[in-house]
Amino acid sequence: MDLRHLRYFQAVAEELSFSKAARRLHVAQPALSRTVKELEEMLGVEVLARTRRSVALTPAGAVLLNETRLLLQRLEEATRRVQRTAAGEEGELRLGFIGPPTQSFLGRIVKEFRRRYPRVTVVLEERTPERVWEMVARGRLDVGLTRPVVPHHASGLHTLVLRQEQLYAALPKGHRFSKATNIQWRQLANEPLIILSRREGVSLHDAVLAACRRARFMPNLTHTPSLIGTVLSYVEAGAGIGIISDGVCSLGQGLPLIFRPLSPVHTIDLVMVWSEHNDTPPAVAFRGLLTEWKETNLLWAKALKKVV
């Protein structure tokens, strides 16, 4: 028995006419009759009661018609699901990200992705930069939005630089530097500085230390918390000057803080990372969307407008 037997039977059972069913299926009536007879022989029961003038379903035929409809409907749905999955329109996207630098745009991107691919389940996991790389490498995440992590450059993962974020100073209101349009790194030589711990933000931490070395001073790191929000809390409390990336400035909105760019300019990258060994259709679709937004500048122009 194959699907042809069931489709031919369904047509005759619904039309209650071999001639009408043959026209509906665009097949010759003798071939249709033979196929239905083969079905009855395989089942060992009569499913259609035939006379010269009429065709009627037997009780067994009524049951078979109901089951055939259900079976073919399930087959059609399964076919559509397979096609949608292959096109990235169905399935699951596991997206890892680092929180503050992506806060200004991630929700907007995920919303657009869900609009385009409403049948794809998006699972968001906020992790440290190191952890995002590790989970992508192990296949536990499909895509990561994170910082570059030097030891992983040889891991075989692919990256795309989404943005180069400039380093900014976060100041409490009333600080003597607050009236300056920008702050020179060398002006920080005798200031208490607050930066993210290296364990939680290796790129930012190392970039700050490198900038201080180029300015020929050793930084006075008074606090190195594990959360960027804590950095801002220390600044608000007057414990020192925070060094953050411009993508984090939006977190300070509503707080009595002032943000000023640091000169000379130093930047840290925000990257998208993925593995070619875990190339699911939803992941490909998401990467395409993020690349599209990057190339057209829709993402960054809207996300950072009036933030700093």
C-alpha positions in Angstrom: 0.0 0.0 0.0 1.3 3.5 -0.8 -0.1 7.0 -0.7 -1.4 6.7 -4.3 -3.9 4.0 -3.1 -5.1 6.3 -0.3 -5.4 9.4 -2.5 -7.3 7.5 -5.2 -9.7 6.0 -2.6 -10.3 9.4 -0.9 -11.3 11.0 -4.2 -13.8 8.2 -5.0 -15.1 8.2 -1.5 -15.7 11.9 -1.5 -17.1 12.1 -5.0 -19.0 8.8 -4.7 -18.3 8.5 -8.4 -15.4 6.9 -10.3 -15.8 9.1 -13.3 -15.8 12.3 -11.2 -12.9 11.1 -9.1 -11.0 10.3 -12.3 -11.5 13.8 -13.6 -10.5 15.3 -10.3 -7.3 13.3 -10.2 -6.6 13.7 -14.0 -6.2 9.9 -14.4 -7.9 7.3 -16.5 -11.0 5.7 -14.9 -9.8 2.1 -15.5 -6.5 2.8 -13.7 -8.5 4.4 -10.8 -10.7 1.4 -10.5 -7.8 -1.0 -10.5 -6.0 1.0 -7.8 -9.0 1.0 -5.5 -9.5 -2.8 -6.1 -5.8 -3.3 -5.1 -6.4 -1.4 -1.9 -9.4 -3.6 -1.0 -7.3 -6.7 -1.7 -4.5 -5.5 0.5 -6.9 -4.7 3.3 -9.0 -7.8 2.9 -12.2 -5.8 3.1 -14.6 -4.0 0.8 -14.5 -0.3 1.3 -16.8 0.7 -1.5 -20.2 -0.8 -2.4 -20.6 -0.5 -6.1 -23.6 -0.9 -8.4 -23.9 0.1 -12.0 -25.6 3.3 -10.9 -24.1 4.2 -7.6 -21.1 4.1 -5.3 -21.4 4.1 -1.5 -19.1 3.7 1.4 -19.2 0.6 3.5 -18.8 0.9 7.3 -15.2 -0.1 6.9 -14.8 2.4 4.1 -16.2 5.2 6.3 -13.5 4.5 8.9 -10.8 4.3 6.2 -11.9 7.7 4.7 -11.7 9.4 8.1 -8.2 7.9 8.9 -7.0 8.7 5.3 -8.0 12.4 5.7 -6.1 12.6 9.0 -3.1 10.8 7.6 -2.8 13.0 4.5 -3.3 16.1 6.5 -0.5 15.1 8.9 1.7 14.4 5.8 1.0 17.8 4.3 1.8 19.5 7.6 4.9 17.5 8.1 6.0 18.4 4.5 5.4 22.1 5.2 7.3 21.9 8.5 10.3 20.2 6.9 10.3 22.9 4.2 10.0 25.7 6.7 12.8 24.3 8.8 15.1 24.0 5.8 14.3 27.6 5.0 15.0 28.8 8.6 11.4 29.5 9.2 10.8 26.9 11.9 13.0 25.4 14.7 15.0 26.9 17.5 17.6 29.7 17.7 19.9 29.6 20.7 21.4 33.1 21.0 24.1 33.9 23.6 25.0 37.5 24.4 26.7 39.9 26.7 24.2 42.1 28.4 25.0 45.8 28.6 26.8 46.3 25.2 23.8 44.7 23.4 21.0 46.1 25.4 20.3 49.1 23.1 19.6 46.9 20.1 19.2 43.2 20.9 15.5 43.5 21.7 14.9 45.3 18.4 16.7 42.6 16.4 15.0 39.7 18.1 11.6 41.3 17.5 12.3 41.7 13.8 13.6 38.1 13.6 10.4 36.9 15.3 8.3 38.9 12.9 10.0 37.4 9.9 10.2 33.8 11.4 7.3 33.5 13.8 7.6 29.8 14.0 11.2 29.9 15.3 11.6 29.7 19.0 14.3 32.1 20.2 16.2 31.2 23.4 18.3 34.0 24.9 21.2 33.3 27.2 23.2 36.1 28.8 26.7 35.0 29.6 30.2 36.4 30.0 32.3 36.8 26.8 34.4 33.7 27.6 31.3 31.6 28.3 29.6 32.7 25.1 32.7 31.6 23.1 32.8 28.3 24.9 29.1 27.5 24.4 29.3 28.3 20.7 32.3 26.1 20.3 30.6 23.2 22.1 27.4 23.6 20.0 25.3 24.7 22.9 24.6 28.1 21.3 23.9 28.7 17.6 25.1 32.4 17.6 26.9 34.6 20.1 27.2 38.3 20.4 30.3 39.0 22.5 33.8 40.4 22.7 36.8 38.9 21.0 38.5 36.4 23.3 42.1 35.9 22.3 42.7 32.3 23.3 39.7 31.2 21.1 41.1 32.7 17.9 42.4 29.2 16.9 39.1 27.4 17.8 37.8 27.3 14.3 34.9 29.7 15.0 33.9 32.4 12.6 33.4 36.0 13.6 32.0 39.2 12.2 32.8 42.6 13.7 29.5 44.3 14.4 30.8 47.5 15.9 33.9 49.1 17.3 33.0 50.8 20.6 34.8 53.8 21.8 35.9 54.0 25.4 34.2 56.6 27.6 34.7 58.0 31.0 31.7 57.8 33.4 31.7 60.7 35.8 29.4 61.7 38.7 27.7 65.0 38.2 29.7 67.9 39.4 33.1 66.3 38.7 35.7 68.8 37.6 36.1 67.0 34.3 32.4 67.1 33.5 32.6 70.4 31.6 35.2 69.1 29.2 34.0 67.8 25.8 36.5 65.0 26.0 39.1 63.8 28.5 42.7 62.9 27.8 43.9 59.6 29.1 46.9 61.2 30.8 44.4 63.3 32.9 43.4 60.0 34.6 46.9 59.3 35.9 46.1 60.4 39.5 42.4 59.5 39.5 40.8 56.5 41.2 39.5 54.3 38.3 36.7 51.7 38.3 36.6 49.1 35.5 35.1 45.7 34.9 37.1 42.8 36.3 39.2 41.0 33.8 37.5 37.7 34.4 34.1 39.2 33.3 35.4 41.5 30.6 38.8 40.7 29.3 38.6 42.9 26.2 37.5 46.0 28.1 39.9 45.4 31.0 42.9 44.9 28.8 42.0 47.8 26.5 41.9 50.1 29.5 45.3 49.0 30.8 46.8 49.3 27.3 45.5 52.8 26.9 47.0 53.8 30.3 50.4 52.3 29.3 50.4 54.3 26.1 49.6 57.4 28.2 52.7 56.5 30.4 51.0 55.8 33.8 49.9 52.9 35.9 46.2 53.1 36.6 44.9 53.4 40.2 42.2 50.7 40.1 40.1 51.2 43.2 37.4 48.8 42.3 37.0 46.0 39.6 33.5 44.6 40.0 32.1 41.8 38.0 29.0 43.7 36.7 29.1 46.8 34.6 26.1 48.1 36.5 28.1 48.0 39.7 30.8 50.1 38.0 28.2 52.8 37.4 26.9 52.5 41.0 30.4 53.1 42.3 30.7 56.1 40.0 27.4 57.5 41.2 28.6 57.0 44.8 31.7 59.1 44.1 34.2 56.3 44.4 36.0 57.2 41.2 35.8 57.5 37.4 34.4 54.5 35.5 35.8 53.4 32.1 33.2 51.9 29.9 32.4 51.4 26.2 30.0 53.7 24.5 27.5 50.9 24.0 27.0 50.9 27.8 26.2 54.6 28.1 22.5 53.9 27.7 22.6 52.1 31.1 23.3 55.4 32.7 20.2 57.2 31.4 18.2 58.4 34.4 21.3 58.3 36.7 23.2 61.5 37.8 26.1 60.6 35.6 28.0 62.3 32.8 29.8 60.4 29.9 32.7 61.9 28.1 34.8 60.3 25.3 38.5 59.6 26.0 41.3 60.8 23.8 43.3 59.4 22.0 40.5 57.1 20.9 40.6 53.5 21.9 38.0 51.0 20.9 36.9 47.4 21.6 35.1 45.2 19.2 31.6 43.7 19.5 31.5 40.6 17.4 29.1 37.9 16.2 30.5 34.5 16.6 29.3 31.1 15.2 30.6 27.7 14.3 30.4 26.1 10.8 29.7 22.8 12.5 26.4 24.0 14.0 25.0 25.8 11.0 21.2 25.4 11.6 18.8 27.2 9.2 17.5 29.6 11.9 21.1 30.5 12.7 21.8 31.3 9.1 18.7 33.4 8.9 19.6 35.3 12.1 23.2 35.9 10.8 21.8 37.2 7.6 19.5 39.6 9.4 22.2 40.9 11.6 24.5 41.4 8.7 21.8 43.2 6.8 21.3 45.6 9.7 25.0 46.2 10.1 25.5 47.0 6.4 22.6 49.4 6.1 23.5 51.1 9.4 19.9 50.8 10.6 21.0 49.1 13.8 23.7 51.4 15.1 22.3 54.7 13.9 19.0 54.1 15.8 20.5 52.3 18.8 23.1 54.9 19.7 21.3 58.1 18.7 21.2 60.6 21.5 22.7 58.0 23.9 26.1 59.7 24.5 
